[in-house]
Amino acid sequence: YSPDMPSRLPVQDIFAGLVTSIGTAIRYWFHYTLVAFAWLGVVPLTACRIYKCLFTGSVSSLLTLPLDMLSTENLLADCLQGCFVVTCTLCAFISLVWLREQIVHGGAPQWLEQNQQPPNGLGQQNEAQGVGNGGGENAALDQPANPPAENAVVGENPEIQEEQGDEEEEDNEDEEDAVIEDAADANNGAQDDMNWNALEWDRAAEELTWERMLGLDGSLVFLEHVFWVVSLNTLFILVFAFCPYHIGHFSVVGLGFEDYVQASHFEGLITTIVGYVQLAITLIVCHGLAALVKFQRSRHLLGVCYIVVKVSLLVVVEIGVFPLICGWWLDICSLEMFDATLKDRELSFQSAPGTTMFLHWLVGMVYVFYFASFILLLREVLRPGVLWFLRNLNDPDFNPVQEMIHLPIYRHLRRFILSVIVFGSIVLLMLWLPIRIIKYLLPNFLPYNVMLYSDAPVSELSLELLLLQVVLPALLEQGHTRQWLKGLVRAWTVTAGYLLDLHSYLLGDQEENENNANQQPNNQHARNNNAIPVVGEGLHAAHQAILQQGGPVGFQPYRRPLKFPLRIFLLIVFMCITLLIASLICLTLPVFAGRWLMSFWTGTAKIHELYTAACGLYVCWLTIRAVTVLVAWMPQGRRVIFQKVKEWSLMIMKTLIVAVLLAGVVPLLLGLLFELVIVAPLRVPLDQTPLFYPWQDWALGVLHAKIIAAITLMGPQWWLKTVIEQVYANGIRNIDLHFIIRKLATPVISVLLLSLCVPYIIASGVVPLLGVTAEMQNLVQRRIYPFLLMVVVLMGILSFQVRQFKRLYEHIKNDKYLVGQRLVNYERKSGKQSTSTLPPQSSQE
């Protein structure tokens, strides 16, 4: 430091530094307030007001738009709605950019390509295009299949093969005509037309970062970005919402379907979708006219616009319409299970159409997801090629967006209809038919109780939290459900294979797999030499090419027994019977076990079937888990079993003690403290006595304990985080009871007990000794807990401010009096005089 530095800083220096810091803070506060006002106020509000102005349908709204922008009515609602509009436009922009990347990297369809070679090698080009795109049946059937091995199947369904062969020839002819026309147009066009590309939209600004774009770097450049966002948002609303909506509105009115659309409660959405369909038809007609008059630029641009509209509509159908259909069909087929009727569903839809449609869509999406997961599990068990009629989602070459770009509409429509039939039939088999059988065999078992009762002795909130915090994590994380289900599928497949002599077809033969591995290089050579699959090679090899997409793994041949179609039919019947029995067991056993167990706790009171089913599933899981563990221990002998039982008994005792402390006492104390500090002062007046429910306090305490543990693990390093990490690292098998009690349970329980007892002792023991009135005693007893919480918070804030002031003091002192910082290598030896004669060098950090 400088020699003239005083021992204490003058007051004027501290005041000047404090004013400078306050000025900097105010400047940053103004800047960030302006940023928040621009992005969270101006942009959403402008989007909402422009959206309302465009869809009002009157010219006066356009004239009063500047005044509407400055209006202060419904600011919060308009900002929230504007945020939704901005999010939609942002998603539309990102989708356009991503779709552009898909078209550029995956290749455009054949009818859109311009500069093609003369049609001398059309077969090779089509084959390469199909393989590169990975798009559907065309690409797969163009690949040559394996030559028939000794035990290979000739064909599983020749009619389907001939039909798809005819479709392939028609598609190839259309593609060849389009390529020939494109080549002729390109040769006749000018050079700039040949080199022009309508898809080169990207002009990436590499120096632009999120901080600079949003204005978080302290500059005012973000105001320009706000202007461009508002402009682009208006453009997107006009192009992607206003124009399609009015096109659809004119179409609906012209066709006379206006009353039906209004009765759907989703007039805007349906009208916009109709507008997009009408726009797609118009674009494809204009594309044909442009190709007819040989306008290359217009033709290419119209084709790209048609692809955008087509992919958007297909995404809506695949992600929106199909799960919605599945959800409604599930609801219709399960009406008798809940003692409901179609009239009830109609009334619920009339009262809340948006919520009803969203819930049905969500249920349908969950059903589709689990069905796809089960298909993936089947692929792990069955022989490759058995599920040739289903798309392999794990295939790295499978790209649904590329299929949407390249495959024609009628193929998507056919696939959609087949999917609806398959999914609907499975719902009938596994839901509607079991319900009818249960009502016939067990008339008093159904319907399920799904009503909430407030007079139940156990709080619904407690049961919900118990379900979410205890049952579901155990079933999902520790249930080994996938392994068990895979083992059941494998056992069923082996049984069905040996009963119907279809073991080779379902699982394959090891000897044939080895022969197939030896013949694979020859098959690959034949694949490269043959451009068109031979008819005698069969449909199976062709569809195996769909799964492979040119991959290195060949299909596994199988032995075809006598009366093969009859055996396949019997296999399907056996599968349907198995699914029916499994559905009956899943619908009855967990609920029956849960009702029986809940009756000991709640008596004759009716409980929501969600809790009874969850309790029954948990008990079934524990039983199956115990049986599997005992079966795994059986081959090791009686002595090993007794040793394992002893170890597990000791571990279970330790776990129970830890569970009582950490999952019982700590949540109860935490929930009671939260009730006294937050809930009771806010809900109970001073002239009433608060009532405490231990079960509800414990359930809330479990939730709070999990939140506090998660925040602690995400926070800085301190003793509680270290202890919790150590407990997690040890796990249940290596549980250290002494460490948990000494390092975790005792300190936490002590702090919670002090937080509960000290205020109570002060309010009930010290305050009456002071001679205050009864009203004051009641006030102190009821308000001491939040008062002490406020005192602790204020002390924390004061401590934080003191530390900040010390840092400010050091900062002011260093700025004014610090000369430099020097690293001194202190040595005890007084030799080396040369080091002391060197001039001092200082380097300021």
N, C-alpha and C positions, 0 to 999 in steps of 0.2 A: 504494500500500500504506500501511498504518498506520505512523506514525513510530516506534512502539515495536517494530517487527518486527525480530527478530534476524537476523544474517547467515546463521545456520544454524538450522534448526528444532530445538527440544529433542527429546530421545529420547522423552520421555513423550507429546509431541504426535504423533510418528510412530507410536508404539505404539498410542495411542488411535485414530488414524485407521485403522491396520492392523486393529485389533480390530473396529472398526465395519464396515470393508469385508468382513472374514471373516464377521461376523455376518450381514450382508446376503446374502453368497453362500450361507451355510448355510441361511438362510431360503428363498431362492429354490430351493436344491437340494432341500429338504424338500418345497416346494410342487410343483415339477415332478416329483419322485419320486412324490408322491401322485397327480398327474395321470396319469403313465405307469402306475402301479399300477392306477388305476381303469379307464382306457380299454383298456390292453393286458393287464390281468390279470383284474379283476373281471368286466367285461362279457363277454369271450370265454369265460372259465371258467364263468360262470353260464349262458351260452347253451348251451355244450356239455353241462354237467351236466343242465340241464332237458331238452335234446333227448334225451339218453340215457335219462333218467327216463321221458319220455313214450313212447318207442319200445321200452322194455323189455317192456311188456305185463303187468306185475305190479303189484298194489296195494302190495306191500311196498316197491317202489322209491319210491312217493310218500311213504310214511311215513318212509323213511330219507333223503329228499332234503335236509333241513337238514344232516345229518351228511355227506352226499356233497359238499355245497358246501364244507365245511371240510377235506375230505380232501386230502392232499398227494401222492397217487399219480398218476403220469402227468400232471404239471402241464404240461410243455412240449407234449406231444402233445395234451392237451385244450385248451390255449390256441390252438394252431394250428388244430385242428378247430373251435374256437369262433369264431376269426376268419373261417373260411370260412362258418360258419352266420350270423354277423352280416352278412357281406358279402351273402349271399343274401337275407336279410330286408331289408337296406337297398336292394338292387336291386329287390326286390318292392315296397317302399314307393314308390321313385322311379317305377317303372313304373306304379303305380296313379295317382299324381299326374299323370304325363304322359298317361296314357290318359284321365283325367278332363278334362285340357285339350283333348285331341283331340275328345272328345265335345262339350264346351261350344262350342269354336270351329268345329268342322266340322259340328256338328249331329248329333243322334241319328237312328237309323233311323225310317222313317215309322211302323212299328208301335209305336214307343216314345213318339212325340210325343203330348202330351195335348191342349193347348188349340189345336186347329186350327180354321180357319174352316169354315163350312158348305160342303158339297161342290159349290159352284157353279163354282169355278175350280180343280178338282182337276188338270186337265191342266197349267195354268200352274204350279201349285205343285209338281207332280212334276217338271216340266221344270226349274224353278229349283233345286229340291233336287238333282237329278242334276248340273246344271252346277256348283253350288257345291261339292258333295262331290267331284267328279272321280272317282267310283267306278264304273269298269267299263263294261260294255256298255250298261246301262240309261241311264246319263247320256249316253253318246255317241249312242245311237240316238234319244233324244228330241230331239236337236238336228237341225234341218232341214239337209239336204245341199244342195250346189250344184245348180242346174238343169243339165241335160246340155248341154255345149258341143258344137261341131260335131264335134270329134275325140275327145270324151270316151267312156269305156267305159260301156256300158249296165250290165253286171254281170259279175262274175268267177265267182260261184258262187251261183246263185239258191237252191239247196237250203239252203245255210247261212243265207241271208238269211231264207227263210221260217221256218226253225227258230228263229232268234233273234227273228223277229217274233212267233211264237207265244209264246215264252218271255217276251217283253216284255209282251204283252197279259196273260198270266197274272199276271206280277208287278204290273202296274198295277192289275189287278182286286183282287189281294190288298191292295195298298197303299190303294186307295180304300175297301175294306171296313174296313180298320183305322182309316183317318182318320175315316170316318163314325162308327164305334163310339167312337173317342176323343172326337169332338165331342159325341156324345150323353152319354157319361159325364161330360164336363166340364160340360155344361149342367145335369145332374142333381146334381152334387156341390156341396159347400159352397164358400164363397169361400176359406176357408183351405186346402182341398184343392187348389183351382186355383192358388193362389200358392205352394204348398209345393214345394220343389225338393230332392231327395235328394242332389244333387251339390255343394251348397255346403259344402264341407269345409274350405276354406282359411281359416285365421286367422293370417295372417303377422305375426310380431313383427318390425317394421322395425328396432328397436333391437338385436336379437340378432345378434351377429357371430360368426364362427368362433372368435375368440380368447376371447370371453365364454362361448360354448357349451362349448368344450373346456377352459376353465379356464386358458388361457395369459395372461390379463390379471392374474393374481395373486389373484383373488377365489375364494371357495369356492362360488359359485353353481353350478358345474359338477356338484356332488354331486347336486343335484336333477335335472339333465339325465341323469346316470348312472342314477338311479332310473327315470326315464321311459323311457330307452333299454332298460333291462332289462325293464321292464313291456311295452313295445311289442314287443320282440323275442320275449318269451314269448307274447304274443297272436298275433303273426304265425306263430310255429311251430305254435301250436295250431290256427289257422284255415287256414293255407295248406299245412301239411305233415301234421299229425296227423289231422285230419278227412278230407281226401281219401285219405290212405293207408289208413285203416281202412275207408272206404267202398269203395275199390278192392279191399281184401283180402276183405271180405265178398262182393263181386261175383265175384272170381276163385274163391274157395272154393265159392260157390254154383253157378257154371257148370262146375266141375270142371277148371279150367285151372291148378291150383296146381303140378302137376309141370312143365308146360311153362314156367311163369314162373320157377320155381326153376332150371331148366336153362339159362336165358338168362344167368345170373350178374349180372343187373341187376334183381333182384326188387323192390327198393324203388322204383326209378324207374318200372318198368313198372306196378307196382301203383298208384303215385300217379297216373300218367297215366290208367289205367283209372278210378280214383276221380274224376278231373276230368271224364272223359267221362260217367260216371254222374251226376255232379253237374250237368253241363250239361243232360242230358236231364231230370233232376228239376226244374231251374229253369224250363225252357221249359214243362213240363207244369203246374207251379204257376202260371206266368205266365198260361197259358191259362185255368186255373180262376179266378184272380183277375180276369181280364178278363170271365169269364162271370158272376161274382157282383158285378162292378162295384166292386171294391176298388181305388181309384185309387192310394193310397200303396203298398200291397203289390204291385200290378201294376207300377208304375214301378220300385220297388226291386228286384224280381225280374228285371225286364228289364235293369237296369243290371248286376246280378250275372251274368246270362247273357252279356252283352257282354264283361265282364271275363274270364270263363272261356273264351269262344269265341276272343277275341283271343289269350289266353295259349296255348291249344292250337294255334292256327294259326301262331303264332310258333315254337313248338316244332317243328311239322311243316316249316315253311319253312326255318328256320335249322338245325335239328338232324337231322330224319329225311331230308330230301331230299339234302343233301350226303353223308350217311352212305350212302344208297343209291348215289349216284354213285361214291363212293370204293370201295365193295365191288365194284361192277360194273367199274370200272377195274382193280381188282386181279384179278378173275376173268378178264377178257379179256386180261390181260398175264401170265398164269401161265407160258405157254410161253416168253416172252421172258427169264425168269429161271430157267428149268428148275425150276419149283416145281409143286406139286399142291395140290388142295383139302385133302388130308390135312395138308400142312404148315401151311396157314392155320388149319385147325381146331386143330392142336396149339399154335400160337402164341396163338390165342384162349383156349384152355384154360389156358395158362400165365400169360398176362397179358391178361385181357379188357379192362381199362380202357385200357391203353396201345394195344392193337390197335384198339379202337373210335375212340380219339382220333386215331390216325394216319390211319385211313380217312376219318374226318370231315374232317380237315385237308386231305387230298388232294382229296376231293370239293369242299370249299369253294374251293380254288385253281382247280379245273377250272371251277366255276360262275362264279367271278370273271373268269377269262380268256375264257370264252365270252361273258359279258355285255359285256366290253370289246371283243371282236371285233364284236359286234352294233352297238355304238355307232360303231365305225369304219365298218361297212357303211352306217350311216345317213348318214355324211358323204359317201359316194360315190354311193349310189343315189338315184334319184328319190324324193322324199317320197311315201309311199303304197305303195311296193313291199312293205315289211315291215309291212303293216297288221295282220298276225296276231300280231305281237310287241309287247309293251308298251315304250313309249319311256321309258327311265329318266331321260333328260335333260329330260323335260317338267316344267316347274315346277308344273303342276297335278297331276302324278302323286304320289299319296300312298298307299302300300300299307296303312298303318294304317287310313285311311278306307275302303279297299276291304274290309279285314277287318271293319270295323264294319258296313258297309252291305250288302255282298253276302251272299246266303244261302250255306249250307254246301255245297249241291250244286254250286254254281258253283266254289267253291274246290276241291272234290274233282275236278271235271272238269278244271280247270286243272292240278291236281297230276298226274293221270294222263297228260295230254297232255305235260307237261314231262318226266315220267319216260320216256315213249316217245321223245320227240325227243332227249333227252340220251343215252339208251341206244343209240339207232340211230346217233348220231354216234360214240360210242365203238366200236361194232362196225365202222363204216366206216373209222375212222382209226386203230384200234389192233389189233383182232382180225384183220381181213382182211389188213392189211399184214404182220402177223407170220406168218400162214400163207403168204403169197406169198414172204416172205424165207426161210422155212424150206424152201420148195420150190426156189427159185432158188439160194440160197446156204446150203447145209446146214451149213457150218462157221462161219458168221458168228454165229449165235445158239447158246447163250444169252449174255446179258451177264454179265460177271464182277462180282459184287457182294459178294464175300467179301474180308475183310481178312487180309492176310498179314504176320506180324511179321518174316519173313525177307527182306522186300523191301529192296533197297539204299537206297531213299529212304524217309524216315519218312512215315507217313501224316499225321502232324500237319503236317509241312512242306507236303505237297500240299494239305491242307485249307485252311491259312492262305493259301497261294499262290492257291488258287481263290477264297477269300473276299475277299482283299485286292487282287488284281490282275485276275483274269479277269472276275468278275462286275461290279465297278464299271465296267470298260471296256465291257462289253456293255450294261449298263443305263443308264449315264449318257452315254456317247459313241457309242452304237451307231446312233442314228437309226433304230431298229427300226420305230417307228410310221410314219415317213415312207416307209420302204421297203415296208412291208406295205401301206400305203395306195396307193402307186404300183402295186404288183403287183395289188391288187384292182381298181384302175381299169383297168389294161391288160387284165386278164382280162374285165372287164365290157364294155369296148369291143369286144374280140375276139368274145365270145359274142353281143353285140348285133348285130354286122354279119354273123356267120355265120348266125344264126337270124332275122335281121330283127326284133330286139327292142330295137334301140337306143332307140327312143322310149319303150318300156315301162320299160327299166332306168335310163336316164339322162335321159330327157325331151328335148324339142326346144326350141331357143332361141327359135324363132319362136312356138311355142305358149306358151312362158313369157311372152313379151311380150304375147301376146293375153290370157293369163290375168291378167297384171297390169292390163291395161286393163278387163277384165271383172270384176275383183274388187269394186269398189263395187256393181255390179249384183247380184253373187252375195250380197254381204252384205245387201243390201236384201231379196233373196228369202229369205235365211236368217231374217230377222226376221219376215217375213210368214207363212211356212209353219211351222206347229207340228209337223206330222207329215211325215216324208220320203215322197216319192212312190215307189212301187214301181219305176217305170221309171228312177229315178235310179241305181239299181245299188248293189251291196254296197260297191264301192270308195269311193263318196262317203260312205257311212255310216261305214265304218271310218276314213276320213280324218278324220271328225268326232271319232273316238276320239283320234286323235293331236293334233288341234287343241284339243279341249276348249274350244271357243268362242274360239280364238285368232284373230289377225288374218291369218294366212297361209292362203290357199286351196290345195287340192290341185292338183297339176300334171296336166292331162289328157295323154293320150298317144294315138298312132295304133295302132289294133288291126289287126294284119295278118290275112291269111287263115289258117285252121287254127290259131287262137290256142291252144287247149288242147294240141294236139300239140306246138307250139313250146315251150310251158311245160314239158311233159313232157321234151322233149329238153334244155331248159335245166337241169332238175333232174338228168338223167343226166350231162350234161357237168360239172355242179358236183360230183357224186359222184366221177366219174373224176378230176377235178382234185384234190379233197381226198385221194383215195387215192394219187395220184402224189406229192403234196406230203408226205404222211405217210411214204411209202417213202423219199423223199429225206432227210427229217429224222431217220429212224431209222437210216439207214445211212451217209450221207456224213460227218457230224461224228465218229461213232465210228470209222469206217475211217481218216479222216485223223488222229485223235488216237492210235489204235493205232500207225500208221506212224511218227508223230513220237516217241511215247514209247519205241518200240523202240530208237531211237538213244541214249536216256538210260538206260533200265532193262534193255535187252537182252531176254532171253526171259522175264523175271519178269512175272507177271500183276499188273496194276494195276486198281484199282477203276474201273469204266466211267464213274463220275461224273467222274473226272479226265480220262480220254481224251475223253469227250464235250465237256467244257469246253474242253480244249485244241483239239479240232477246231473247235468253234464259234468260238473266238478266232481261229484261222487263217482260217476262212471269212469272219469279219467283216473281218479285215485285208485279205483279197483283194478282197472286194466294195467295201470302202471305197476301196481304191486304184483299182479300176476306175471307180468313180463319179467320183472326183476327176479321173482322166485324161479321161473322157468330158466332164466339165464344162470342161476346159481345151482340148479339141480345137478348138472354133470360134475360139479366140483366135489361132491361128497358131503356127508352129514357134518363133519367137523368144520369144514369151510363155511357151511351154511350157518352153523351156530356162531362162528366167529364173525361172520358178516352181520348176523342179526344183532349180536352184542355191540358191534361198532355202530350200526345204524341206530340202535336204541339209544346209545350214548349221544350220538349226534342229534337225534330227534329231541332228547331231553335238553341239550344245550340250545338247540334252535327254539324250543318252546320257551325257555327262560328268556332268551334274547327277544323273542316275539312279544312276550308279556311286557317287557320293559320298553322296547323301542316301538312296537306296534300297538301297545295297549296303554301303558302309563303316560308316555310322552305325548301321544296324540290327544289323550283325554285332558291332560293338563294344558296343552296348547289350545285345544278347542275351548276349554273353560276360560282361559285367559283372554282369548279373542272375544268370547261372549261378554265378559265383564268390561273389557276396554272399549269395544266398538259397538256390539249389537245392542246390549242392554241400555246404555245411555241414549242411543238413537231411537229405540223402539218403545221403551217403557217410561211413562211419565213418573214424576217424583211421588205422586200420591198413590201409586200402584206398586205391588210387589213383583219383582221379576221371578219367573219360573225357569228352572234349568232342567234340560233333558239330557242325561248323560249319554244316551246312544247317539243323539244328534250332535252333541258336542264332540264325541269321539270321532264320528264320521267326518265332520268338518276338520277336526284336528289331523286326521289322516291326510286329507287333501292339503292342508297347510304344511304339514311336515314334509310331504313330497315336494312341494313348491320351494320350501326353504332349503331342502337338501340339493335340489337342482340349481338354485341360485348360488348356494355355497360352492358347489363343484365348478360352476362357471366363473366364480369370482377370484380375487387374489389369493395368494397362498397364506394361510394361517392355520392355527392348530386344529380347528374343527374340520377344515378341508383335508388336512393330512390324515386325520383319524378316519374320516369317512372313506377316503381313497384306500387306506389300508384294509378296512373292513371289506370293501368291495373286492379288493385284490385277493383276500383270503378265501372268500366264498363260503358256501355252506359246508363243504366237505372238510375244509381246514379252519373251521370256526374257532376263534380264540376267545373263550368266554371271559377269562380274567381280563384280557386287554379291552374288550368291549365294555365291561362293567366299570373298569377303573378309568378308562380314557374317554369314553363316550357317554354311557348311560348316567354315571354319577354326576359329572359336571352339568349335563343338560338338565337332568331332573332337579338338581340343586338350584340352578338359575331359575327354572320355572316355579319351583316351590317358593323361593324367595320373592319372586315377582307376585305370587298370589298371597303369601302370608304377611309380608311386611306392610303393604297397604291396609290389609284387614286389621292387623294389630294396631296400626296407627289410628284407624277410624273407629275401631270398637274398644280399644284399650286406653289409648292416650287422650283422645278427644273428650270422652266423658269426664275425665279427671279435671279438665279445664273449666267445667261448669257451664258449658254452652247449652242452648235450648235443644229440645228434641228435634225441631225442624232442622236446625243446623247440623245436628248429628246425622240425621237422615241424608241431608245434602252432602255431607262429607263422605258418608259411606257409599253413596251412589256415584259420586263424581271424583273420588280419589284416584281411581284407576286411570281414567283418561287424563286427569291432572298430572299424575306422575309420568305418564307417557309423554305429555307435552313438555314436562320439565326435562326428561331425558333427551328428547329431540332438541330442545333449546340448548342444552349443554353440549350436545354433539355439534350443533351449528356454531356455537361460540368457540368450541375447540378448533373447529375447522377454520373459522375466521382468524383466530390467533395464529395458527400455523401459516395462513396466507399472509397475515401482516408481517410475520417474521421473514417470510420469503421476500416480501416487498421491501422490507428494511434492508436485507442483504443485497437485493438488486439495486436499490438506490445507492448504497454505500459502494458497491463495486463499480457502478457507472461513473461515480464522481471521483473516487479516490483510488481505485485499483490501477496500479502501474502495469503489472504483468504477473504471470505465473511461471515459476521456475522449478524444474525437477532437480533436486539436490541429492547427489549420491554421497551420503554420509559414510565416512570411513574412520575407524578408530585409530589407524596408523597415521602418525603425523608426518611421515616421509613425504613423498610426492608433493613437493612444494609447487611444482609446475601447474598443478590443477588449480591451486588457489590464486595464481597470478593471472589466470585467464580472465578476460572481461566477461561480466555476467551477460547471459543471453536470456531474454524473456520472450515467451510466446503466449499471447493472450488467446484463450479459448473462445 
